[in-house]
Amino acid sequence: MGSTAEQIVDAVGGPDNIVSLTHCATRLRFELHDASGIDQAAVEKIPGVMGAVPQSGDRYQVVIGGAVATTFNEIMNLPSMAGGGKTLSDADIKARERAKVRGKFAWLDAFFEYLSDSFRPLLGVLLGSSLIIAIAAILDAFHIVPFQGVDRLKDAGATWVFWDAMWRSVLYFLPIMVAYNAAKKLNVDPWIGAAIMAAMFTPNYLSLSGAADTVCTTNDLGTQCVAQIAGLPMQLNDYGGQVFVPLIMVALLAQLYKLLKRIFPENLQMVFVPFFCLLIMIPITGFIIGPISIWLGSGLGAGLAWLNNTVPLLFAVLIPMIYPFLVPLGLHWPLNALMLANISTLGYDFIQGPMGTWNFACFGATAGVLVVSSRARDNEVRQTAIGALAAGLLGGISEPSLYGIHLRYKRIYPRMLVGCATGGLTIGILGWIFGTVKTSAFAFTSLLTIPVFAPTWIYVIAIAAAFVVSMLLVIASDYRTAEQKAEWEATQAENEADLALERTRKAAAPAAAAGVVAAEGAAADTAATGGGVATLVRTDEVLAPIAGTVVALAEVNDKVFASKALGDGVGIVPSDGHVIAPVSGVLITVPDSGHAFGIRTDDGVEVLVHVGIDTVQLEGKGFSVKVAADERVEVGDELATVDLDSVKAAGYDTTTIVVVINTATLASVTPHPAGTVAAGDPVIDVTP
């Protein structure tokens, strides 16, 4: 049996089932992928767990009490929770979005996942290589070192030829890397996939163009060579940067791999499965898959080139408008492959310019979210936006913005699309007049890679327009729906109440140690405070804060309170809406919603009055608060008035809960039996 933290994680389905985890002053708050299979009784038996509360959807709360922060930290420090935490990961959000359409077109969903997972692990090296390209482009822009359209070895020298090698290492050998990831995705030994693709990059394969029986012809498309292999013609191609080849090859390899695994016993698989995979798939790739993939890529590139040349304005708007829908599904990677193919065949690419306007519209929307969340003091979203914006503007990576923010808040996409259309129209109109924006290098569209595009000034105007329009629209209309905004504000009010109660606990211990509590049996002590005198009253009982019918705490319709996890007390079904102070002391908790009041008495008794069940959702509607936090109140002082009819009409239970939060630290807390009470009647006896 593991620690309490380990048992809790296991009980809720393990780390893989946890979408997010936060905590308040008493409870661990989980959002899970699937909460349907949790054994609540088993969770509640874990040492240190006071109770468990299933909530709507897949949210789940585990009540810990005062040790919740320690338990939370222990969970987050578990090795199995590495990388887990307070926000949804990109993969989690992507999986959730795909799950919405899974089943109707399962094969299409699987195809998108295959594409995405074949490329996603390469984002880091692709970004790194694009920044190396950007440095060279900047030097070229300032006429320090020639970069575009030159013979590097002749015009720039060996140093810059070596610089080219630093970024071409990624793009040239990209097919091998994609083959590795694709094979891993399909549960094939990834080294087999990489080895098959690498055969097309060996000096031996590259030397076939110079063989005696190889025939080469030159046409408008360049030089094409055909080698005779065992009497069969093989079209020779440069597979550097060609990603269609490994994607198609690995899909076929997976079927062969599974067949061979069934044929050979386990003790022979290590040798004969790789042997036959290499023996069969390398020739198939060289003779069939490679040429077909090249034709496919060239055909798609030619089609897009035709569209760009025939209707350039439509093309410039179409690309940024479809990217926001392609990226979540992973379908943007084939377009990236076409960009590489264009650079290989044409010497330049015309897709990346319009695509850049989508990226900057995306970043602009994130900037708008940053402004709004900063105003609202939503630190979680603000921090997410800061990281996403940095990744976008400096790295050209849209995924942190897209998966971390935009797919969570449905209001963002329409506003971002307006920015995409604005950027597309700008680059289309200016490009139509002054020439299409092109680049001779594959680069992630960020601030650092602006110099690789020409004409640069057109590109800058277009991405700036996309960025500013998206940002202003989000700022003007907020990124949250009214429901999302209300939910966040309600959560904030609840968290503030929890934190205030936590501060009460911390303050109680020093107060007791300082001798505030009078001697046993004394009714009152007097202590000098500032220029006056304050009477420190010993708390022997808690009065009813509201008139009505007392019910046992176990009968209230809130599992946390009913379980006494937050302390012992009573429920009162109110007959009158006037709420008074049940004890004398300092108000520690008075949320804006007016639904709860936390009072700490002079001798350290902590009392919580919670008016209604889940009434925090009303955001103060029907509540008129008469006091403020940090005020001192005496028994019977009015705290608030509540329109009970309004609360009931909104669908909320008006049962008012009175609990002694620090029950565990007191000698005794004894609730009175059920019955009718007037405001000010005793309902709980207390012995400090």
C-alpha positions in Angstrom: 0.0 0.0 0.0 1.5 3.3 -1.0 1.2 6.8 0.5 -2.0 8.7 0.8 -1.1 10.7 -2.3 -0.4 7.5 -4.3 -3.6 5.9 -3.2 -5.7 8.9 -4.1 -4.1 9.1 -7.6 -4.7 5.3 -8.1 -8.3 5.6 -6.8 -9.2 8.3 -9.4 -7.9 6.2 -12.3 -4.2 7.0 -12.3 -2.2 9.9 -13.7 -3.4 9.3 -17.2 -7.0 9.9 -16.1 -6.2 13.2 -14.6 -6.9 16.2 -16.8 -6.2 18.8 -14.1 -5.8 19.1 -10.4 -6.2 22.1 -8.1 -7.1 22.6 -4.5 -8.9 25.0 -2.2 -8.6 25.2 1.6 -10.1 21.8 2.2 -10.6 19.9 -1.0 -8.6 18.4 -3.9 -10.4 19.3 -7.1 -9.9 16.9 -10.0 -11.0 17.1 -13.6 -10.8 13.7 -15.0 -11.1 12.1 -18.4 -13.6 9.6 -17.1 -15.0 9.7 -13.5 -17.7 7.0 -14.1 -15.7 4.1 -12.8 -14.5 5.6 -9.5 -15.3 3.6 -6.4 -16.3 6.4 -4.0 -16.4 4.1 -0.9 -12.8 3.0 -1.6 -11.7 6.6 -2.0 -13.3 7.5 1.4 -11.4 4.7 3.1 -8.0 6.1 2.2 -6.2 7.4 5.3 -6.4 11.2 5.5 -9.5 11.4 3.2 -12.6 12.8 4.9 -14.9 12.4 2.0 -15.4 12.3 -1.7 -17.8 14.4 -3.8 -18.7 13.5 -7.5 -19.7 16.6 -9.4 -21.2 17.4 -12.8 -19.3 16.1 -15.8 -16.0 14.4 -14.9 -15.2 16.7 -12.0 -14.5 15.1 -8.7 -13.6 16.4 -5.3 -11.7 14.7 -2.5 -12.1 16.3 0.9 -8.8 16.4 2.9 -9.3 19.2 5.4 -6.5 21.4 6.7 -3.8 19.1 5.2 -5.0 19.6 1.7 -2.0 21.8 0.6 0.4 19.1 1.8 -1.5 16.3 0.1 -1.7 18.3 -3.1 2.1 18.9 -3.1 2.8 15.2 -2.4 0.6 14.3 -5.4 2.2 16.8 -7.7 5.7 15.5 -6.7 4.9 11.9 -7.4 7.2 10.6 -10.3 4.0 9.3 -12.0 2.6 12.8 -12.1 5.6 14.4 -13.8 4.3 17.0 -16.2 0.8 16.8 -14.8 -0.8 19.7 -13.1 -3.0 22.7 -13.2 -3.7 23.1 -16.9 -4.7 20.9 -19.8 -1.9 19.7 -22.0 -2.0 20.3 -25.8 -2.5 16.5 -26.3 -5.3 16.4 -23.8 -7.2 19.3 -25.5 -6.5 17.9 -29.0 -7.8 14.5 -27.9 -10.9 16.1 -26.4 -11.7 18.0 -29.6 -11.3 14.9 -31.7 -13.5 12.9 -29.4 -16.4 15.1 -30.4 -16.4 13.7 -33.9 -15.0 10.2 -33.1 -17.2 7.4 -34.2 -18.9 9.0 -37.1 -15.7 9.1 -39.2 -13.4 6.9 -37.1 -11.1 6.2 -40.0 -10.7 9.9 -40.7 -9.9 10.6 -37.0 -7.3 7.8 -37.0 -5.7 9.2 -40.2 -5.4 12.7 -38.6 -3.9 11.3 -35.5 -1.4 9.3 -37.6 -0.3 12.4 -39.4 -0.1 14.5 -36.3 1.8 12.0 -34.2 4.3 11.4 -37.0 5.3 15.1 -36.9 4.6 16.5 -33.4 7.8 15.1 -31.8 9.8 17.0 -34.4 8.5 20.4 -33.6 11.6 21.3 -31.5 14.2 20.5 -34.2 12.0 22.0 -36.9 11.7 25.2 -34.9 15.5 25.2 -34.2 16.4 24.8 -37.8 13.9 27.5 -38.9 15.7 30.0 -36.6 19.1 29.1 -38.1 17.5 29.9 -41.5 16.2 33.2 -40.1 19.7 34.2 -38.9 21.0 33.7 -42.4 18.1 35.6 -43.9 18.7 38.5 -41.6 22.4 38.7 -42.7 21.3 38.5 -46.3 18.8 41.3 -45.7 21.6 43.5 -44.4 23.9 42.5 -47.3 26.4 40.9 -45.0 26.3 37.4 -46.4 24.5 36.3 -49.6 21.8 33.8 -48.8 19.0 33.7 -51.4 19.4 32.6 -55.0 23.2 32.2 -54.9 25.8 29.5 -55.1 26.9 29.4 -51.4 30.2 27.7 -51.9 31.2 30.1 -54.7 29.7 33.4 -53.4 29.7 33.0 -49.6 32.5 30.4 -48.8 32.8 27.2 -46.8 31.6 28.8 -43.6 28.2 29.5 -44.9 28.0 26.1 -46.7 28.5 24.6 -43.2 25.9 26.9 -41.8 23.5 25.5 -44.4 24.3 22.0 -43.3 23.2 23.0 -39.8 19.6 23.5 -40.8 19.4 21.2 -43.8 20.3 18.3 -41.5 16.8 18.5 -40.2 14.9 19.1 -43.4 17.0 16.8 -45.6 16.7 13.8 -43.3 13.2 14.6 -42.2 11.8 11.5 -44.0 13.9 9.3 -41.8 12.6 11.1 -38.7 9.0 10.9 -39.8 9.4 7.2 -40.6 10.6 6.6 -37.1 7.7 8.5 -35.5 5.1 7.0 -37.9 6.3 3.4 -37.2 6.2 4.1 -33.4 2.6 5.4 -33.8 1.5 2.2 -35.6 3.3 -0.1 -33.0 6.0 -1.1 -35.4 9.7 -1.2 -34.3 10.5 2.4 -35.1 14.1 1.6 -36.1 12.8 -0.7 -38.9 10.8 2.2 -40.3 13.9 4.5 -40.0 16.2 2.0 -41.6 14.0 1.4 -44.6 13.7 5.1 -45.3 17.5 5.6 -44.7 18.3 3.2 -47.5 17.1 6.0 -49.9 19.8 8.3 -48.5 22.8 6.1 -48.6 25.8 7.0 -50.8 25.1 3.7 -52.6 21.5 4.7 -53.6 22.7 8.2 -54.5 25.4 6.8 -56.8 22.9 4.8 -58.9 22.4 7.9 -61.1 26.0 7.4 -62.3 25.7 3.6 -63.0 26.5 2.4 -66.5 23.0 1.1 -67.3 21.2 4.2 -65.8 19.4 6.4 -68.3 19.0 10.1 -67.5 16.8 12.5 -69.5 16.4 16.3 -69.1 13.2 18.2 -69.6 11.3 21.2 -68.2 11.1 19.5 -64.9 14.8 18.9 -64.6 16.9 15.8 -64.9 15.2 12.4 -64.4 17.1 9.2 -64.1 16.0 5.6 -64.3 18.2 2.7 -63.1 17.9 -0.9 -64.1 17.7 -3.0 -60.9 17.6 -6.8 -61.7 16.2 -5.9 -65.1 13.4 -3.7 -63.7 13.3 0.1 -64.1 13.5 2.2 -60.9 12.9 5.9 -61.1 15.6 7.7 -59.0 14.5 10.6 -56.9 15.9 13.0 -54.3 13.9 12.1 -51.2 15.3 14.9 -49.1 12.5 16.6 -47.3 9.8 14.3 -48.9 7.4 13.3 -46.1 4.7 11.6 -48.2 7.1 8.7 -48.8 7.6 7.6 -45.2 4.0 8.1 -44.3 2.8 5.8 -47.1 5.6 3.4 -46.6 5.1 2.9 -42.8 1.3 2.4 -43.3 2.1 -0.5 -45.5 5.0 -1.7 -43.3 2.6 -1.9 -40.3 0.5 -4.5 -42.1 3.6 -6.6 -43.1 5.0 -6.3 -39.6 1.8 -7.6 -37.9 1.7 -10.5 -40.4 5.3 -11.5 -39.7 4.8 -11.3 -36.0 2.0 -13.9 -36.4 4.1 -16.2 -38.6 7.3 -16.4 -36.6 7.4 -17.6 -32.9 8.6 -15.1 -30.4 12.1 -16.6 -30.1 12.7 -16.0 -33.8 11.0 -12.6 -34.2 14.0 -10.5 -33.2 15.9 -11.7 -36.3 13.5 -12.7 -39.0 10.8 -9.9 -38.6 13.3 -7.1 -39.2 15.0 -9.2 -41.9 11.9 -9.7 -44.0 10.6 -6.2 -43.4 13.9 -4.7 -44.8 14.1 -7.3 -47.6 10.5 -6.6 -48.8 9.9 -2.9 -48.0 13.1 -1.4 -49.3 12.5 -2.6 -52.9 8.8 -1.7 -52.7 9.7 1.8 -51.5 12.3 2.3 -54.2 10.2 0.9 -57.1 6.7 1.9 -56.2 6.0 4.0 -53.0 8.8 6.5 -53.6 7.9 7.5 -57.2 4.1 7.5 -56.5 4.7 9.7 -53.5 6.8 12.2 -55.5 4.1 12.3 -58.2 1.4 12.9 -55.5 3.4 15.7 -53.9 4.2 17.3 -57.2 0.6 17.1 -58.4 -0.8 18.7 -55.3 1.8 21.4 -55.5 1.0 22.1 -59.1 -2.7 22.3 -58.3 -2.0 24.9 -55.6 0.4 26.8 -57.9 -2.3 26.9 -60.5 -4.8 28.3 -58.0 -2.3 30.9 -56.8 -1.4 32.0 -60.3 -5.0 32.0 -61.6 -6.9 33.4 -58.6 -4.2 34.8 -56.3 -6.6 36.7 -54.1 -8.8 33.7 -53.4 -5.7 31.6 -52.7 -4.3 34.2 -50.3 -7.6 34.3 -48.3 -8.2 30.5 -48.5 -4.9 29.4 -46.9 -5.2 31.4 -43.6 -9.0 30.7 -43.3 -8.5 26.9 -43.5 -5.5 26.6 -41.3 -7.4 27.1 -38.0 -9.4 24.0 -38.8 -6.5 22.0 -40.2 -4.1 22.4 -37.3 -6.3 20.8 -34.6 -6.7 17.8 -36.8 -3.1 17.5 -37.8 -3.9 18.0 -41.5 -1.7 21.0 -41.8 1.4 18.8 -42.1 0.7 17.7 -45.7 0.6 21.4 -46.6 4.0 21.7 -44.8 5.2 18.8 -47.0 4.0 20.7 -50.1 6.0 23.8 -49.0 9.1 21.6 -48.9 8.3 20.1 -52.2 7.8 23.6 -53.7 11.2 24.7 -52.5 12.8 21.5 -53.9 11.2 21.8 -57.3 10.5 25.5 -57.8 13.2 27.0 -55.7 10.7 28.9 -53.6 7.4 28.5 -51.8 4.2 30.6 -52.0 2.1 29.0 -49.3 4.1 30.1 -46.2 3.3 33.9 -46.8 -0.5 33.6 -46.5 -0.1 30.9 -43.9 1.8 33.4 -41.8 -1.2 35.7 -41.6 -3.1 32.9 -39.9 -0.4 32.5 -37.3 -0.3 36.1 -36.5 -4.1 36.3 -36.3 -3.8 33.4 -33.8 -1.1 35.3 -31.8 -3.2 38.5 -31.9 -6.2 36.7 -30.4 -3.9 35.4 -27.7 -2.6 38.9 -27.0 -6.3 40.0 -26.7 -6.9 37.2 -24.1 -3.8 38.4 -22.2 -5.2 41.9 -22.0 -8.6 40.7 -20.8 -7.4 38.1 -18.4 -5.0 40.7 -16.9 -7.8 43.1 -16.3 -9.9 40.3 -14.8 -7.0 39.1 -12.6 -7.4 35.6 -14.0 -3.8 34.5 -13.3 -4.1 31.0 -14.7 -5.3 32.2 -18.2 -2.9 35.2 -18.0 0.1 33.0 -17.4 -1.0 30.6 -20.2 -1.4 33.5 -22.6 2.0 34.9 -21.8 3.7 31.6 -22.5 1.7 31.0 -25.6 2.4 34.5 -27.0 6.1 34.1 -26.4 6.1 30.7 -28.2 4.2 32.2 -31.0 5.9 35.5 -31.6 9.5 34.2 -31.1 9.0 30.6 -32.3 6.1 30.7 -34.7 4.4 27.9 -32.8 0.6 28.2 -32.8 -0.2 25.1 -30.8 0.2 26.6 -27.3 -2.3 29.3 -28.2 -4.6 27.0 -30.0 -4.7 24.1 -27.6 -4.0 26.1 -24.4 -6.6 28.8 -24.9 -8.6 29.1 -28.2 -10.2 25.6 -28.2 -11.4 26.2 -24.6 -13.2 29.4 -25.4 -15.6 29.3 -28.3 -15.8 33.0 -28.7 -12.2 33.3 -29.8 -12.4 31.4 -33.1 -14.9 33.7 -35.0 -12.9 36.8 -34.0 -9.6 35.1 -35.0 -11.1 34.2 -38.4 -11.9 37.8 -39.0 -8.2 38.5 -38.4 -7.2 35.6 -40.8 -9.5 37.1 -43.5 -8.0 40.6 -43.0 -4.5 39.3 -43.3 -5.3 37.1 -46.2 -7.0 40.0 -48.1 -4.1 42.3 -47.4 -1.4 40.0 -48.6 -3.6 39.0 -51.5 -4.3 42.5 -52.8 -0.8 43.8 -52.3 0.7 40.6 -53.7 -1.6 40.9 -56.8 -0.3 44.4 -57.4 3.4 44.1 -56.4 4.1 40.4 -56.6 3.4 37.3 -54.6 5.1 36.9 -51.2 7.6 34.0 -51.5 10.4 32.4 -49.5 13.2 30.1 -50.6 13.4 28.5 -47.1 11.1 26.5 -44.9 10.6 28.6 -41.8 8.1 28.8 -38.9 6.4 32.2 -39.2 7.5 34.3 -36.3 8.9 37.8 -35.7 12.4 36.3 -36.1 11.7 34.8 -39.5 10.2 37.9 -41.2 13.4 38.5 -43.3 13.0 35.2 -45.2 9.9 36.5 -47.0 10.0 38.8 -50.0 8.6 41.4 -50.6 9.1 41.8 -46.9 7.1 45.0 -46.5 4.0 43.3 -47.9 4.4 40.4 -45.5 4.9 42.8 -42.5 1.7 44.8 -43.3 -0.4 41.7 -43.7 0.7 39.9 -40.5 0.3 43.2 -38.6 -3.2 43.6 -39.9 -4.1 40.1 -38.9 -2.6 40.5 -35.4 -4.2 43.8 -34.6 -7.7 43.0 -35.8 -7.8 39.7 -33.9 -6.5 41.3 -30.7 -8.9 44.3 -30.8 -11.9 42.1 -31.4 -11.1 39.8 -28.5 -10.4 42.8 -26.2 -13.7 44.5 -27.3 -15.9 41.5 -26.8 -14.1 39.3 -24.2 -13.0 35.7 -24.9 -15.5 34.2 -22.4 -19.2 33.6 -22.8 -21.5 35.0 -20.1 -21.7 31.6 -18.5 -18.0 31.0 -18.5 -17.4 34.5 -16.9 -20.0 33.8 -14.3 -18.5 30.4 -13.5 -15.1 31.9 -13.1 -16.3 34.6 -10.8 -18.2 32.1 -8.7 -15.1 29.9 -8.4 -13.1 33.0 -7.4 -15.6 33.8 -4.7 -15.5 30.3 -3.4 -11.7 30.2 -3.4 -11.5 33.5 -1.6 -13.8 32.1 1.1 -11.6 29.0 1.4 -8.5 31.1 1.7 -10.0 33.3 4.3 -10.9 30.3 6.4 -7.4 29.0 6.0 -6.1 32.4 7.3 -8.5 32.0 10.2 -6.9 28.7 11.2 -3.4 30.1 11.1 -4.4 33.1 13.2 -6.2 31.0 15.8 -3.2 29.2 17.2 -1.1 32.3 18.0 -4.1 33.9 19.6 -4.7 31.0 21.9 -1.0 30.7 22.8 -1.0 34.4 23.7 -3.5 33.7 26.5 -6.6 35.1 24.9 -8.8 32.4 26.2 -9.9 33.0 29.8 -9.4 30.5 32.5 -11.8 27.5 32.6 -15.3 28.6 33.7 -14.6 32.4 33.4 -17.2 34.3 31.6 -15.0 37.1 30.3 -11.6 38.7 30.4 -10.6 42.3 29.7 -7.6 43.3 27.6 -6.2 46.7 26.8 -6.2 47.4 23.0 -4.8 50.6 21.6 -6.5 53.5 23.4 -9.6 51.6 24.6 -10.8 48.4 26.2 -12.2 45.4 24.4 -14.2 42.6 26.1 -13.0 39.1 25.0 -16.0 36.8 25.4 -15.7 33.1 25.9 -17.7 31.1 23.3 -20.0 28.5 24.9 -22.7 28.3 22.3 -23.5 29.2 18.7 -26.9 30.8 18.0 -29.2 30.4 15.1 -28.3 33.0 12.4 -31.7 32.8 10.8 -35.2 31.8 11.9 -36.5 28.4 10.7 -36.5 24.7 11.4 -33.3 23.0 12.5 -32.3 19.8 10.7 -29.4 17.4 11.3 -26.3 18.2 9.3 -26.4 14.8 7.8 -29.7 15.6 6.1 -28.6 18.7 4.2 -28.3 18.4 0.5 -24.5 19.0 0.3 -22.3 15.9 0.7 -19.3 17.8 2.0 -21.2 19.5 4.7 -23.3 16.5 5.4 -20.2 14.4 5.9 -19.0 16.8 8.6 -15.7 17.1 6.7 -15.8 20.8 7.3 -16.9 20.6 10.9 -20.0 19.7 13.0 -23.1 21.8 13.1 -26.7 22.1 11.9 -28.8 23.0 9.0 -31.7 25.5 9.2 -34.5 25.6 6.7 -35.3 29.3 6.9 -38.6 30.9 7.4 -37.2 34.5 7.4 -34.6 36.2 5.3 -32.8 38.1 8.0 -29.3 36.7 8.8 -27.6 37.7 12.1 -24.2 37.0 13.6 -24.4 33.7 15.6 -21.3 34.6 17.7 -19.2 37.6 18.4 -15.9 38.0 16.6 -14.2 39.2 13.5 -15.6 38.6 10.0 -12.9 36.8 8.1 -15.0 35.7 5.1 -17.5 37.9 3.3 -17.5 37.1 -0.4 -19.1 39.5 -2.9 -21.9 37.0 -3.5 -23.0 37.4 0.1 -23.8 33.7 0.5 -21.3 32.9 3.3 -19.9 34.5 6.4 -16.9 33.2 8.3 -16.4 34.5 11.9 -13.5 33.9 14.2 -14.3 34.5 17.9 -12.0 36.0 20.4 -11.1 32.6 21.8 -10.5 31.1 18.4 -13.8 29.3 17.6 -14.3 29.4 13.8 -17.9 29.5 12.6 -19.1 29.4 9.0 -22.7 30.5 8.1 -23.5 29.3 4.5 -26.8 30.6 3.2 -28.3 28.1 0.8 -26.8 25.3 -1.3 -24.6 26.4 -4.3 -26.0 29.9 -4.0 -22.6 31.3 -4.9 -23.8 30.7 -8.5 -26.3 33.6 -8.0 -23.5 36.1 -7.8 -25.2 38.1 -5.1 -28.7 38.2 -6.7 -31.3 38.2 -3.9 -28.7 38.9 -1.2 -28.2 42.3 0.5 -24.9 42.2 2.5 -24.7 44.6 5.5 -21.1 44.0 6.6 -17.6 43.7 5.2 -14.6 41.5 5.8 -12.4 42.4 8.8 -15.3 44.1 10.6 -16.1 43.1 14.2 -19.6 41.9 14.9 -21.5 41.2 18.1 -24.0 38.4 18.6 -27.3 39.5 16.9 -25.8 42.1 14.5 -27.4 41.9 11.1 -25.1 40.3 8.4 -27.5 40.3 5.4 -31.0 40.0 4.2 -32.0 37.3 1.7 -34.9 37.2 -0.7 -35.8 33.6 -0.1 -38.5 33.5 -2.8 -36.0 34.8 -5.3 -33.4 32.1 -4.4 -36.1 29.4 -4.6 -37.3 30.7 -7.9 -33.8 30.4 -9.3 -33.8 26.7 -8.3 -31.6 26.8 -5.3 -32.1 25.1 -1.9 -32.3 27.8 0.8 -31.1 25.6 3.7 -28.6 27.6 5.7 -25.7 25.7 7.2 -24.0 26.6 10.4 -20.8 24.7 11.2 -17.8 25.0 13.5 -14.9 24.8 11.1 -12.3 23.9 13.7 -14.4 21.2 15.4 -11.4 18.8 15.6 -9.4 21.3 17.7 -12.1 21.9 20.3 -13.0 19.9 23.4 -16.6 19.4 22.1 -19.1 20.6 19.6 -22.7 19.5 20.3 -25.5 20.4 17.8 -29.0 20.8 19.2 -31.8 18.4 18.1 -34.2 19.3 15.3 -36.9 21.8 16.0 -38.2 25.3 15.3 -35.9 28.2 16.3 -36.0 31.9 16.2 -32.9 33.9 15.1 -30.7 34.1 18.2 -31.8 30.8 19.8 -28.9 28.4 20.7 -28.3 25.7 18.2 -24.8 24.4 19.0 -23.0 24.0 22.3 -19.2 24.5 22.2 -16.5 23.7 24.7 -13.2 25.3 23.6 
